[in-house]
C-alpha cells in the first residue's frame, strides 16, 4: 500500500508531464501578442549544492515570468553559471593544500587554471535536480557560462567601451587587500565580509627631538602599522595641553631603557601632549591617577606651536636611510582636516601605505613612503625585530600586535593598551582579515557618471519600495571609483597589452581584434592562454605583453545582459529592442553587488538602467535565527522538505513570508507544514469533494454559472473576481507577498464557507431545487478552473493537476496545460438577488461581498453567544436578535444562511449598540429537531468508520426505549433517510448494534450495506 500523500504523487506526475510534453518550451514558443518580456537571471556558482536562499530567489524568478507569460508575453528564461573567481580558486587550493599565491605560481598558472575549469560545474546535476523538483521553468540545457569564449568576448567589448569613453584608468591608492589571496577588493566586496573580532588598541609615546621626556600621545587600532610611521597629524583648530607627570619607580616596574636616569634616582618626570578634550575625559583622568603620583597641566598649546616639530621615530628601520625619497619631510608634525578632538588623543599616527587619509596626507606633504608589509601580509626582512610575522594571522589576529606592544613597553614607548571588539572586514571567500594597503589598480570612474547613475536609478521600480531610496540609493550616493583589476588567475582577463619599452597601451574589444594584431588564432581568452600572445609595438617596435591582472568577477556579472547574448557580435537588433530588462530578482546583499554593477555598466554604456523592476529577498536563517550551517545541522535538508511536504507547500510558505520583501526569515518546517495544510491540502479536499459529486462527468459545463441565482454562487464568483483583480494588481506591482496571501484566504473561504454551506446542494433529494446541484457543480468547476490559473505561477503543481482534472484533459493532450492558458479576467458576474432589487447592478460584486461579510460577522457573534450559553450548534433555537446600525441584511437567502449557520428559526434586526441575543427557551419541537441532527451525525460517523462512501446505500437499524427518540424518528424519518443515505429505517435492535449516547439518551445503531 502506498501511503504517500496524493498531492505528492500528483507533483511527480505533473513534473513528468511537463518534461515529456515540453510544456516550458511550448510556453516560450506560444503566441505572444504583447512581445518579449526580458528577464535577467543572476548566475549562481555550481561549486556547492543549492540552499534555501537559492530556492527563495528561484521561486521569485519562476513566479514572475509565469505570470507575464500567461499575460501574453514571450518570456525566455536562460540559466547561467558563474564560473570565475575566488570561490572556484579556493576549491582547488584546498584540494592541493595551497596556502599562498606563490605556491600557485610554482605549480604553474596553466595547470591551476585548468584545474579550476574542471571544478566549475561540479554540482550541476544537484542544481538541476533541485530546480526540477522546485518546478521552476528555466532552460538549463542552453545555458550560458561566464567562462565561454562568446561570453568573455562580450566582456572585453564592455571594457573597451568604457576605456574609449575615458571611464577606465590606472591609479595608485589605499584600498583593502586580502593578504592570503594577494589581491585587491572592490568597495562592495569589502562590505560583504565584516565580522566582529577582538582586537588591541594602543596609545603610543612619540618623543619630541628637541624636548627630552616630552611625548606626543597618539592612539591607533593597528599597532602593526607603527613600523611604517613617518609623521604625526594634528588638528588646526584643536586645543592641546602639556601635562607634567611624576612617577616613583621600583626595580620590578622599571623599564629596560628609561632615558638614562642618574644612578639612584627613583622618581621620573615626563611630559605628555594631547588634546584638551581627551585630557578632560573620565577615562584618561583615571589612567593618570592610577599610573602617576601626580599630574598637572603645565602649558596650553595651539596647533601652530606644534606643526613642523620633529620627533624620534619609534623604529629606525627606515628613518636611518637618508636616501629614502622625501626623507627630510619625515617624522614631523603636520596639520590635517581629518583629525578630530574627540576621537582618540587628537593626534594621529600617519603611515601613508596603510590608509586613505594617511596616503592623501603623504601625497600633499611629500612624505616618505614606507611599506614595511608585503601584499601577502608578511612583515619585510628589514623590519628586523618582527620580520616574517603576518600582521593579521587568521588563527590569531592580535599575535603580531602583541609582539609590537611588548617592544614598545620595553622601550618606554607605550602609554596604554586595551582590548576592544569591533567590526572588521574579512575576505568574502577565504575569510582572511583584510588589510588597508596602498597599491596600484585599474578603476572604472564611477564618480564621473554618478549624476547619471542617480538619474537613471529613478526609473527603477523596487519591491520593497524603500530599497530604492534606502539601501540602494544610499549606496549610489556613496559610490566610489570601482577597482576592477585583480591579481589572481581564474577569471576574465583585462584586455590590455602594454609595450615593455615605451609603455604604449593597446586595448582590445574582441578576439578578432587580438587576432589581427598578433596574427595568432584566439580560441580561449583565459590568462594562461592569452598571456602567451605577444606582438610588436606599433610605436617603437618593442614587445607588447598583456598586463598580468584579471578582471573583478563582478565585471563578468555586470556584463551579463550583453554577454549572455554575445552582444554586439550577435543578436544586436533583438538586444537593443528589449533593453533594459523588465525584471530581475536576487538577495538583499546584491544591492551593493549585482544590482549595482549592472546599473553602473548600463548607465555607462547605454545611459539607461539595466532593469525596470526588481524584487529583493532577505536572508533565510535557521529556525533559531542563526546562520544555516551544514556542520551544525540546524536546518532540514531541502530534499526532505520536497519529499515530505512537496514543492508547492515550500513555495507557498516562502511566498507568504517576509523573506520576499527583503526581510530575514527563520526557516520553520512547521511553517511549511502549515502552508501545505492551508493551501494544498485544503484545496485538494475541495477538489476531491467536487470530483465525488460530479460523478466522473469530466466535460461538466460551467455555463450554469451564468444563470445561477444562488447567493453562495453569486458570492464565490464575486470573491473570485476580487481575487483575480487583487493578484493582478499586486503582480504588476511586483509584490509577491500581497499576491500570494489573498490566494490562501480565498482557498479558506472556498472550503470553509462556500463548500460547507453548499454541501447539501450537491446532494440529490426532495428538499433541494432541481437545478441546484447543476448550478453548484458548474460554479465549482468555473471557480476551480480559474483559481488554478491564478495559482499557476505560485503553486504550479496543484494548479496543473486540478486544471487538468476539471477541464477533462487529464494529461491526455500534450499541448494543453494551465501554464499555456491566458490569465483569467473578471468578466463573469452573476445576478445578485436582493429584496430591494432582483436586477444586476454595477457594483454587484462589491455589494454581495459586503452583504456576506455582514452575514459572517453576525454568525461569528452568534456562535460566540452559543458558546457562552454552552448550547451545541446542532440544537435548534427559536430566535436570534441582531442589534446594530450597520449589520443588517434584507435578502431572504442571506438571512437563511444566518439561520442555517446558527441553527435558529428566526432572525430579527433592530437598531442599537452592536450585539446579538439568543432566545434559548427550549420546546419539545426544538429538542426533537436537535436530537434528529445528533442522530444523523452519529449514523454518518458509523458509516465513515465502516468505510462507506456516498455511493453506498444502507439499511439502518435504530432502536431506543426513550420516547423522545421514538418521536424524533417518527417525525423526521424521511430527512434522516436522506441525510444518511438510508433506504429504510428499522426500529429494531440488531445483533451487531452499537450503543450511542445522544444527549444522554441511549440509542442502538447498526447499518447493513
N, C-alpha and C positions, 0 to 999 in steps of 0.2 A: 504493500500500500504506500502511495506517495503522499507524505504529509506536508509537502512543500506548499506554501500558500498559493492560491490561484493566481494572484497578481504577479507573483514571481515567475510562475510558469508562463504567464502571458507575456511578461517582459522578454523572456528568452525567445518566445515565438515571434514577437514583434521585431526583435533585433535581427533574427534570421531572415524575416520577411524583407526588412529594409535592405539587408545585404544582398539577398538573391534577386530582388526586384530592382535594385539600384535606385531606390526612392530618392536618396540625396542627389544623385546625378540628374534624375528627372526634375527635381525641384529647381536645379540651376538652369536646366535647359528649357523649362516650360515657358510659355508665352509670358513676357514681362512688359506690359503696356507702358509702365512708368519708367522703364530704362534700368540702368545699373545703380545699385546701392553698394558703394565700395566700403569695405571693411578691412582694416589692417589688423593682422594677428601678430602680437608680440611673440617672438620665438623663444621657447624655453631651451635650457640645456638638456641633452639626453644623457647626462653624466650621473643621473640618480633617478630614483623612482618618483612618480608624482605623489604629492601630499595634498591635504585638504585645501591649502592655499591655492594650489594649481587648479583643483577641482572647482573652487568658487569662481575663479577667472574663466574657466572653460564653460561653466554653466551660463555665465553672463554673455559670453561670446556665442553661445548657442541660442539663447532666448531671443536676442535682438534680431539676428539675421533670419530666424524662422518667422518672426512677426512680420518683417518687411517683405519677405518672400511671399507670404500669404496676402500682402497688400499690393501685389502687382509689380514687385521689383525683382531684378535678377541679382542675386547676392552670391558672388563667387567667394568661397572660403578656402583659402590656400594655407596649409600648415607650413610652418617654418621651423628650422633648427638653428639655435645659436651655437656655433661651432668653435669659436675662437676665445682666447683669453686665459686668464689665470685659473679659472675652475678646471679647465682641461689640463693645463700645465701642472697644476698641483697634484692631479691624479697620477700622472706619470712620475713626478718627483717622489711621491710616496712609494710607488711600486719599486723605484730604483734606489730608494733610500737617499735621495738627493736632498741636501740641506742648504745649499747655497748656489748662487748663479755660476760661480767658477766651475763647479762640477759639471754643469750643463755644457759649458764651453769645452771642457776636457772630453766629455762624451762625444761632442760634435752636434752642431745645430741640425744637420741633416737627419741624423738618427733620432734626435729628440723630437723634431717636428713630425717625422713620420710616425713615431710612437704616439704623439698627440693625435694625429689623424686617425690612427687605428682605435683610439679610445672614445672618439667624439660621439659615436652612435651606440654606445654600449647598452643603453636601456631603451632603445627604440621600441622593441617588442612589448615591454612593460607599459610604455606610454600608449601604444596602440590598443592594448587590451583594456586599459583604464578608460580611454576616451570612447571606445566601443561600448563598454559597459555603461558609461555615463549617458550614452545616447546622443552624443554630440555629432551633428552633421558637419564634417570637415574633410577636405581632400588631403589625406596623409600619404597618398601614393605619388602625387605630382607635387611634392613639397619643394620648398626652396631651402638651400643650406648656405650659410654665410661663408662657407669655405669653397663654394663652387666658383669656377672661373668667371662665369657670367655675373654673379653677384659681386665679386670682388672688383670686376672691371667697372661696374657702375659706381662702386665706392670711390675708385680712382677718379671717375668723371666728377663726382661730387666735390672731391678735394680740389681738383683742377679749377672748377667753377669758383670755389671760394678763393683760391690763390689768385685767379685772374681778376677778382673783384677787390684785391688788396685786403682780404679778410684773414690772411694767414701770415704769420710772422714768427721768427725765431727770437726768443728772449731768454735772459738770464735773471732768475728771480728766486725768491724763497718760497718753497712750497713743500707740502708733505710728501715724503717718500716712504716706501716700505723697504726697510733695510734687508729683509730676507729676500724679497723678490727683486731688490735693487732697481726699482722703477718709480717714476713719479705717479701721482694720482691726481685726478681731477677734483674739483670742488664737491661734486655730487658723490663721488666715491668716498671721499673723506667723511662726508656727512652720514654715510651708511653704517660706519663701524664704530661709533662711540660706545665705550664701556666704562663703568665705574671701577677705578682702581685706587689702591692705597699707595701714596707717593710720599716723597720727602721734600720739604722746602727748607731753605737756609737763608739766614741773614749774614752777609759776609762783610768783613772789615777790610777796606781799601785804605792803606796808609798814605797820607799826603807826603810827597817827596821832601818838601821844604819844612814840614812840621812833624818831627818825630812824635810818635804816640798820639797823633790826631788821625782819626779814621772816619771815612765816609761809610755809612751803613747802607748796603744795597741788598734787597730781598729778591730771591729767584726761586722758581719752582723747578728749574732744570739745572741742578748742580753740575751735571756732566758737560754743560756748555761753558763753564768757567775757564777752562784752559784756553778757550777761544776768545776770551775777553780782550777788547782793545780800547774801550772807552767807557765812561760813565755819563749818563744823561740826567739832567735835572730840568725842572720846570721854570720858565722865565718868571712867572708870577707867583711862585711858591715861596713862602717864608720858611727859612731854615733856622735851626738853633744849634749852638755848640754846647755840649753837655760835658761837664767835668765829673769823672767818676773815680772813686778811690776803692782799692780792694786790698785786704790783708791776705798774703799768700801763706800757704802751708806747703811743706815738701811734697805732700801727696797730690796737691792740685796744681803745683807749679808747672807750666808748660815747658817743653824742651827748649824753646827759644823765647825768652821774654825780654827782648830789647836790651840785652846785655846789662842787666841790673847790677849795680855795685854790690860787692860781696857783703852779705849780712843784711841787706835791705829787705824788709819783709812787707812793705807797702808799695803798691804801684798806683800810678795815676795815669789814666788815659782819657782822651777827649773824643767824643763822638759827634758827628754831624748828621743830622736827619731832619725831615720836615717837622715844623712845629705841630702840625695837625697830628702826625703819627706819634710824636713825643707825648702829646696830651691824651692819648688813648689809654684806657684802663689796662690793656694787656701789656704795653711797653712799660708803663709805670710799675706794674707788678714785677716785670723782669728786672728793672733797675734796682728795685727794693730788695729782691731776692739775691742778686749776684754781687751787689756792692754795699760797702759800709756807708757810703754816702754818694749823692749825686746832686748837681745843681747846674742850671743854665749859666754859662759864663759869657755868652755872646749871642746876638741875633744877627743873622746873615741874609742878605738877598742874593739872588742868583748871580748878579754881576760880580760879587765878591768871590764866587767860586768858579765861574766859567773860565776855561783856559788853564786852570791849575793842573799840575801833573800829580800822578800818584804812582806808587810802586806796584808793578804787576804782581798778581798772586803767584803766577808761574813764569819762569823765564825761558820757556821752550821757544818762543818766537820773538820776545822783546829783545833778546840779545843779538838777534840777526839784524844788523843795521842796513843790510841790503834788501830787506823786505820792503816792497813798494809802499810808499806813504808812511814809512816807519816814523818819521818825525812828527806825524799827526796823531800817533797812537798814545794810549794810556794817559789821556787828558779828559777834562770835564767839558761837556758840551750841553747846550740847551736844546730841548726837543718838545714839540707840542703834545706828544702822546704821554708825557709824564704827568701823573695826577697826584695831588697832595694826599688824598685819602686812599690811595692804592699802594700798598707796600710802604716803604720808608720815604717815598718821594724822590728816591734816587734809583735809577735803573741801570743794571749792568748790560753793556752792549757787546754782542757777538754777531757781527754782520752776516756770518754764514748760516745763522740759525734763527731767523725770524724776519718777517716782512718789515716791521718798523725799524729793526736794527739795520737791515740791509739798506733801506732807504736813507737812514741817517749816515751810514757808511759812505754811500754814494755822494750825498750832499756835502759831507765834511772831508771827503777823500781820505777815509780811514784805512789803515792796513786791513787786508782781507785774510783772515786766518781760518782755515778749515781743517781742524785737527781730527776730524772724523771722516772715514771713508763712506762711500754710498752704501756699503754693507753694514754700517753702524759700528764698525770697529775703530777704536782709537789708534791713530797712526803711530809708527815707531818713534818719531821724535818726541812724543808725549811720554817720556821715559818712565815716569812713575806709574803709568796706567796703560802702557802700550799693550794692544791685543785684547783689551776688555771691550765688551759690547755695551753700548751706552744704555740700551733698553732690552736686556735679555728677556725673552718671552716667559722663561720659567721663574725669574725673579727680577722685576723691573727696577728695583731700587739698589741692586747689589753694587753697581758701579758708583752710583751716587754715594753710597755708604763709604766706599774707599776714598772718594774725593773729600767727603766730610771729615774723615779721620785725618787726612793730610792737613786740612785747614785747621783742625783743632790742635794738632801737634805743632803748628807754626803760628799759633796765636792769631789766626785769621778768621776764626769762627765766632760770631757773636751769639747766634742761637740756631736751633734746628727744631723742626716739628713735623709730625706725621699729619697727613690730611688725605681726605678722599675726594676725588674729583672725576669728572667725565673726560676720558682721554680717547683720541682717535686710534683705531686699530685697522689693520688691513682687512677689507671686507671679505677676503677669501682665506688668507692663511692665518688671520687673527694676530699677527705680529704688531706690537705697538709701533706706530708711525713716528717719524721724527721730522721736524721742520728743518729744511735743508736747502741751501742755495745751489741751484744747478741750472743748466740750460734746458729748454724745452721749446717745442713748437706750439703755437697758440692759435686759436680762432678768436678774432677780435669781436667778441660778443658785445663788449661795451660800445663799439662803433654803431651797432644796429639795435641798441637797447630800446630806443624810442619806437622803432618799427616792431620790435618784439611785443612791446606793451600794446601797441595799436592793433596788431593782428590778433593778439590774445583776446581782445574784446569780442571777436567773432565766434568764440568757442563757448558752447553750452556745456556746463559741468553738472554732473549728478554725483554727490550732492552739490548744490549750487554754491555753498560757502567756500569750496575749494578754489573757485575762480579768483576771488579777491584775497583769500586766505593763504593756504599753503603754497599754491602755485603762483599766485600774484606776488606774494612776499618774496618768493624765490627769484622771480623775474626782476623784481625791484633791486634785489641784492646781487644780481648776476655779475660775474666777473669773467674775464677772458678765460677761455677753455683750453686747458693743457691737453693736447691731443696726441703727443708723442710718448711712447713707452719704450723702455729699454729691455724689451722681452723678445719672444721668439715666435710663438704660435699665434699669429694674428694677421689681419690685413696690413700690408706694409705701406709706409709713406712713399709715394711715387716721386721721390726727389732724388735726382742724381747731381753730384757736385764735383767740380773739377779739383783734382788734388793740388794743382798748382795755382791757378788764378781764382779759384773758388766760385767760378761761374756756376749758376744753378739752372737746371732744366727740370720742369715738372711735366709729368705725363698724365693724360686723361683717358688713356685706353691702352690695351695690349698692342693694338695695331701701331700706335704712335711709337711705342718702345721698339717694336719690330723694325720699323722704318729707320729709327735712329741707330739701332745696333746691328741690323742685318741678321738677327737671330730670331728663330721661331719661338714664340712665347705661348706655352700651354698651361702654365701654372704661375700664380702671382704671389706665392708664399716666399718668405725671407730666404730660405735655404736654396731657392731656385733663382730668384731674380738678383740676389746679391752677387751671383757669378757673372751677371751680364754687365759688361763694360763697353765703352766706346770712346772715340777721340772727342775732345772738346773742340767745338767749332771756333772758339775764340783763340785758344793758344795751342791746340793740338795735343795737350797732355791727356791723361786718362780721367774719364768721368766714372765715378763709382756711386752706387746708391748709398745714401746716409743710412746708418745701421738701425735707426729707430723704426718701430712698428706703430700702428695706429691704436689709440684707445678703442676698446671693443664697443664702447657706446657710439663711436663714429659709425661702425657697422650698423648698429641698431637704429641710429638716427637716419641712416641712408636707406633703410629698409623699403620705404614706399617706392623708390626708384629702382633699387637693386633687385627686388623680387620679380620685377617685370623686365629686367635688363634694359631699363631706360637710360639714355635715349637711343640705344643701339637697336632696340626692338620696341614694339607696342607704343610708339611715340604718340600717335593720334589718340589712341584709346586712353593712355595715361592722362594726357593733358585735358581730355574731355571729362575726366572723372576725378580730378584733383581739386580740392582736398577730399580726403575720405569722409564719408558720412559719420563713421563711428569707430571708436577704439575703446578698449577696456583693459585695465590692469590694476594692480595693488597700489595703495597709497604711497608706498616708497618710490613709485615711478613718477610722482610729481616732480621729483628732483633728478630723475634719470631719463627713462624712455620718453615720457610725455615731453619733458623739457628739451631733450636733444632733437626729437622730431620737430619741435617748434622752432628751435634755433636754425636748423638747416633749411626748413621750408621757408621761413621768413627770409633767410639769406639768399636762397636760390630763386624763390618764386614770389616773395613778398606777400605770402598768404600763410594762414595757419595750415598745419598738416592734416588737421581733422576738425570736424564741425561739432561733434558730440562725443563726450567721453564719460564713462561710468567708472568710478573709483571704488574698489573694495578695500575693506580693512584686513586685519590680520586674524587668522584662525589660531587660537591658542588651545592648550589643553583645558579640560574642564575646571581645573584648579587655578586657571589664569596664568599658568607658567607656559613657557615656550614648549611646543611639542618636541619630544625627544625620543628617538628610537632606543637609546640606551636606557632611559627611564621607563619606557613602555607606558607612557601616561596618556595614550590615546588609542582608540580602537583602529585596527587595520582597515584600510579602505575596502578591501575585498570582503571582509566580514560584514561591513555595513551594506555593501551591494547584495551579498548573498542572503542576509537576514531581513533587510527591510526593502531593498530594491532601489534602483536609481531614481525613480520618481519621488520616493519619500525623501531621499537625500536632497534632491533638487528643491523640493517644496520647502524643506527645512531651511536650506541656505537662502533661498529667495525671499523667505518671510522674515529673515533675521536682519539685524542692523549691519551685518558684515558687507552687504551690498550697498550700504550707504556710508562706506569709508570708516566704519567703527569696528572695534575688535569684537570677536565672538569667542566665547569659551565653549568649545565644541562639546555637545552633550549627546550621547547615544539615546538618552531618554527623549531628547528633543526630536531626533529622527523618528523614533517610535511614535511620538505624538503626532508628528506631521503625517506619518503613514496612516494613523488611525483617522485623523480629521479629514484628510484629502483622499487617500487611496482607498482605504477600506470602506469608508462611508459611501463614497461614490460607487465603489464596486458592488456594495449591497443594494444600492438604489437600482443599479442596472440589473442585478440578479432578480430583483422583485419584478422589474419591467419584463424581463425575459420570461419569467414564470407565468405571467398573466397574458402576455401577447401570444402565447401558445405556439411559438415556432413560426409565426407569420412574419418572416423577415422583410416582406415588402409592405408591411403595415404603413398606411399613409399617414402623414402628419397634417393632411388637409382639414381634418376635423377641427383643428385649432382655429380655423377661420370663423367657424360658426359657434364655437362653444361659448355659452354664456355663464358657465360655472365660475363663480367668483374666485375659486382657487386656481383654475386655469388662467383666468384673466390676470390674476396677481403674479403667478410664476412667470408668465410671459413678460409682464411689466418688469419684474425683477431681472429677468434675463436681458431685456433691453437696457436696463440700467447698468448691468454688469458689463455688457459689450461696450457701452459708451464710456464707462469709467476705466476699463482696462485699456481701451484705445487711447484715451486721453493720457493716462499715465505712461503708456509705452511710447507715445510720441514725445513725451517729456523725459523719457529715459529714467523713470523712477520705478525700479523693479519691485521694491517692497510694496509700494502702493498699488501696483498692478497685480501682485500675487495675493495679497491678503483678502481683497474682495472675493476672489475665487473661492478661497476656503470658507468665507462667510456664506457665499451662495450655496455651496455644497451642503453646509449645515442646514440652511433654510429649506433647501430642496428635500432633504431627508427628514428633518425633524418637524417640519411644518407641512409642506405641500404633500409629501408622500404619506406621512402619518395621518393627516386629515383626509386624504383621498383614498385610503386603503379600501374602504367599503365600496367605493365607486368602481374599483377594479373587479369586484365580485358580482356575479350574476344572481339575481333573485327578485322576488316580487316587490321588495321595498325600494328598488332602485329604478331610476328612469331608464328607458330603453336605450337612449343614446349616450348615457353617462360613461359606460365603460369605453366605448369607442372614442369619446372626447378625451377621456383621461389618458388612454393609450396614445392617441395622436399627439396630445400635448407633451406627454413624457418623451415620445420619440423626437419631437421637434426640439425639446429642451436638451436632451442628451446629445443629439446630433450637433447642435450649435454650441453647447457647452464644451464638447470635445474640441471644436475648432478654437474656442477661446483658450482652452487649456493646452492646446497643442505645443506652443512654444515653451511652456513652463514644465509640464509633465507629459512628455511626448509619447510615453509607452501606453499608459492607460487611455490617453486620448485616442491613440490609434486603435486600440483593442475595442473600445466602446463604439467608436465611429464605424469601424468595420462591421460590428455586430448589428447596430441599429439601422444601418443603410443596407444591410443584407449582402454586403460584399464578401465579408468573412475570408479575406486574404485570397480569394479565388482569382481576382483580376489584378495582375501585377502592374497595372497602370493607374490604379486607384489607391489613394491614401489621403488621410486627413491633412497630411503635410503638403499635398498638392492642391488643396482646396483654397478658395478665396476666403479672406477674413469675413466673418459674419457682419451683417448690418442690423439696424434696429427698425426695419420697416414693418415687421409683424406687430400688429396691435389688435387686441381683442376688444369686443364691446364690453363696456362697463355698465352693468345694470344697477341702477340705484332707484330708490323710491322717488327721488326728485325728477330724474330723467332717465329713460331707458336708452338714450342716444349716446353714441360715442362722442367724446369731447376732445379738444386739442391736448389737454393735459391729462388725458385718461390714465396714462401710466403713473404719473405723479399722484393722481387722486387715489387710485386703488392701493398704491404703496402706502400712502399716508393713512388711508382708512384701515388697512391691515395692521399697520403699526399701532393704531388705536386699539384694535381688537386684541392684539397680543399684549399690550400694556394692561388692558382690563383683565385678561386671562392671568397674567402674572400676579396682579394684585389679588384676584380671586383664589388662585392656588395658595398664595400665602395665607389668606384668610382661612381656607380649609385646614391648612397645617395648624393654624392657631387653634381651631376647634377640634383638631385630631380626627377629622372625618375623611375616610378614604375617597378617592376620586370615583370609584365605582358605585358609590352610594349616591343616587339622585337626590337633589334638593329642590324645593319648590321655587325659590326666587333669589336673584341677585340684584341688589340695588347699587347703581353706579352714580356717585355724586361727583360732578366736575363741570366746569365751564367749557372745557375743550374736548374731553374724552366722550364723544357721542358719535354713534353711527345710526343710520336710519335704514340702510339696506337690509332687507329681511335675511338674505343669505349670510351676511356678516354677523347679524345677531344670532343666527342659527349656529354659526361657528362658535360663538361665545357659549351658547347653551350646551353644545356638544362637548366642548373642551372642558367646561367646568361642571358638566352634568347637572344643569339646572333647567327647570321647566319654563322659567320666565326671566327676562332681563328688563329692569326698569331704570330709566335715566332721569336724573334731576340735577338742578344746579346746586352748587355748594362747594365746600372745601373738598379737594380731590380725595377720593377714597371709595371703598366698597363695603357693603354689608351683605351677609348671607342669612337667609331665613333657614334656620337649622331645625325647624319643627318637623318631627318625623311622623308620617302617616303610614298605615299598613300598606297602602298602594306604593308609596316610595320605598318602603322596606322590601316589598316583593321585587320591585324593579332592581334594587341593589343586589338582592340575592340572585336574580337572573344573571347579572353581569359577573358575579363571583363564580356562579356555576359554569358559565361559558369559559371563563379564564381557567378554571380547574380542569375542564374537559379538554381544552386545547393544549394545556400543559401535558395532559396524559397522552394526547395524540403525538405531541413532539417527542415525548420520552419513548414512544413506540416506533419512532422513525417514520411517521406518516407524513405525506405531502398533501397539497391541495387537490391532487388527482385521486386521492383515496377517500371514498365514501365509507362511513362506518354505521354500525348498528350500536346504539347506545343503551346500556343498562344503567338506570338511575333509580336508587331506592333510598327512602328516608322515612322514619316514623314521625318526623316533625311536620305538623300541619301547615306551617308557613311555607316549607319547602314544597309540599304537595300542591298547595295553592299556586305557587310560583310556576311549577312545571305545567300545571293545567292552563294558566293564563298565558304563558309565554312559550308554549311548546313549539310553535312554528318558527319563532325567532331563534330559539335555542338550536333547532334543527339546522336552520340556515347558517347560523354563526359558527356551528361546529361541524358542518358538512356531514350531518347525520341523516340517514334515510328514514329511521324511525327511532322513537324513544320508548323503551320498555321499562315500566315502573316495577322492576323486579330486581332482586339481589342475585347476581350471577355468582358462580363458584369462584371465579377469579377476581371478584370485586375488590377494589381498594377503598379503604375508608378515608374520606376527606373531611376536613373541618371547614364549614362555610359559616362564618360569623358565629362560631361556637356551636353550630348545628351539625350533627353527623349526617353525612351523605355517602352512600356506597356507589362507586362508579366502576363500570367496566366497558370496554369497547371491543367490537369484533369488526375486523376489516371486511 
